[in-house]
Amino acid sequence: MKTIPGKKKKVAPVVRRKPFDKVEEQTKIKIVEEIKTGMTSCLGATRKYRVQGIR
């Protein structure tokens, strides 16, 4: 890829993500049950419930 002298590259703006939410104990149990039964994956639960990586 050639660069043209005098042209500046466009820089994508920095987008800040929302912080992860605090999760109650009952919600944690619900998430684990959904993963165990195969209703959702770990990544799916992370996105659905806005929690940090479940392993």
N, C-alpha and C positions, 0 to 999 in steps of 0.2 A: 504494500500500500504506500503510495507516494504522498508526501506532504507538500503542500504548496507554500512557498515562502510568503510570509505576510498574513497568512490565514491562521486564525486561532481555532483550536478545537473547542467544541461546545462541551461544557461540563454540566453533568446532571446535578440538579439541586439535591441537597442533603435532606432526606425525609426521615424524620424521627418517628420511631414506632411508639405505640402506647406501651406503658409498662405492664407486665403481667399482673393479673389480679390475685388477691389473697383468696385462698380456697378453704371453705369450711370442711370439717371432718366428714360430714355426711356426703358432701359432693365428692370428696376423695374416694370414698367407698363406692359410690355410684360409678365413678370413672374406672376404677379397678375392675368392677363387675362387668362393665361393658367391654373392656379389653379381654378379660378372661373368657367371656362367652362368644367373642368374635364379632360382636356388633360393630366395633370400631378398632382401628389400629392405634398404636401409640402416637404416631404422627397425627392421625385424625383427631384423637382426643386432645392433643396439644392445641390444635387449631380451634376445635369446637369449644373447649372450655377456657381458652386463653391462659393456659398454665405452661410453666416451663418444662422442657423435656421430661417425659415420663419414661422410666426404664425399669 
